[in-house]
Amino acid sequence: QYVVNQMLAQGILSLPIPTHDQEFLVIQCADDTVIFLSARDEELVALKNMLLTFQQSTCLKVNFAKSSMIPLNIEEGEAIRLAALLGCRIGQLPFTYLGLPLGTTRPRIVDLMPLVDTLERRLTASSCMLNQGSRLQLLTSVLTSMPIYFLCSLQIPPGIIKQLDRIFRQCLWRGSTDAPKQSLAAWDLVCRPKDKGGLGVINLNIQNKGLLLKHLHKFYNKADIPWVSLIWNSYYADGVPHATTPVGSFWWRDILKLHDAYTAIASVHINMGDSALFWTDAWFIGGSSRPLCWRLPRLFSFVNNDKVSVHEFLISQDIFTMFFLPLSHEAAQELQVLEDWIMALNRDTNIPDVWVWPGRSGAFSAKSFYTLMHSHLPTIQPCKWLWKSRCTMKIKVFGWLLFFDRLNTKDLLIRRHWRSPLDDNLCVICHEFSYEDRLHLFFNCNFSRRVWNYLSIDWSRGPDIQQCIQHASSSFRHPFFFEVMLTAAWNIWILRNGRIFRGSRLVLPLGGAILYMISFFWLTGLTLALELNS
């Protein structure tokens, strides 16, 4: 960078495009370098000679055969001649730089397909050997983290999001073969946070917005970053960004589209006042950050320009030019209140505005945005207990399926039209000739009731499973209620499947005793482990 800047200062090289920064356009990361150069013979020869001199002085060889020249607005014959002069091949836009497609237009779906291919290669045949809990862990720990680099940098097209969700669903719900299987739960439910009733799988759309909003937060706070200064100086020297016509590259237009989501949550401490709208943005004045259009509705109804910036309004010599006159009596009273607030406003006009994100530090984080996007969903207490329990992940996923009635009982198979209502749909572990559904199999069946009696768990609070769990937990007089309950329910399910698929015999008293001993020894082992650790 220093040598290229010296060549620019000596007039050997010239800036290919006018910029506010007088340094030469060089993008470098490790051994990947992008140099923007004018299409002139003398400049290409000077650059090549400089690189050869660098090679001789450092013994680091520059491989021109692996380098590419990307022509912009140059005829094909001229591009071939310049490439031969430089000794490299001709490339085209978009090209890959640091793993991302780099070009002047928005990446197409075909340009982002390498990301989809990479995830599909990771979804190897060995994953079909994992149980459902292990597949969930593979999904949340490995697969959903692989697209993060792309999500941080670009607005991912819906088609790519759909392909990635397809891979995630295939990972989670696949069976013991490579053949795809039907999902047991809606994907929207799966992508909810665990305390909101989901499996905690990342929602890629929300995550993509949250990761891109960090760029908008840096922009509005005028962070000391070259691209922030470039965009402010090039497009918004005299206006608020979200009150002007979209301009700039496709990347910046995609970022600015998110301003509604950002300004609806963030608030601003005014200094210069050039980044916020006076009436509709949330800025601190009069002891509150609620927009003035809500706090002074009658005065706002007389405004002649609701897109005026805070800076323009505060430097106005005649405040009445901002309104349609005459004002009503109520609007005039609100104007007097506004003037008092402005007189009491404390700001430093020499420093940028400070945009504050809700939270202790005021700094933006993608995690806080993701949490806010799910804050409207109610917290389900049994789900919190489920995921905090000390069961294995396999049994936790089983408990989640049981809680939301997603287990493949005969009742669910009929509701999904995977089984005929004319088939034998009776419970196979009791002699009551009862229809097999979730409530009967796990709570009302004669065998299941005997198991719960052995374990002193009471399920007598009606058909609502959430209320039943809360009541049973409060009435259970021993520790580790969820661990005992889930382990017993898991074994009931195993015995039921053995009865159906392998024709295993079921002796009711012995079966209940086995369940009791399994739960007791499992619980005893856990207690001993806790004592040793403590």
Secondary structure, DSSP 4 states (H G I P E B T S, - for coil): -HHHHHHHHTTSS--SS--SS-S--EEEETTEEEE---S-HHHHHHHHHHHHHHHHHH-----GGG-EE--SS--HHHHHHHHHHHT-EE--SSEEETTEEE-SSPPPHHHHHHHHHHHHHHS-GGGGGS-HHHHHHHHHHTGGGTTHHHHHHS---HHHHHHHHHHHHHHHH--SSSS----SS-HHHHTS-GGGTS-----HHHHHHHHHHHHHHHHHTT-S-HHHHHHHHHH-SSS-GGGS---S-HHHHHHHTTHHHHHTT-EEE-SS--SSBTTTS-B-BTTB-S-HHHHSHHHHTTBS-TT-BHHHHHT-S-GGGGBPSSPPHHHHHHHHHHHHHHHT----TTS--EEE-SSSS----HHHHHHHHTTTSPP-HHHHHHHHSSS-HHHHHHHHHHHTT-S--HHHHHHTTSS-TTS--B-SSSSS--B--HHIIIIISHHHHHHHHHTT----S-S-HHHHHHHHHHH--SS-HHHHHHHHHHHHHHHHHHHHHS-----HHHHHHHHHHHHHHHHHHHHHHHHHH-
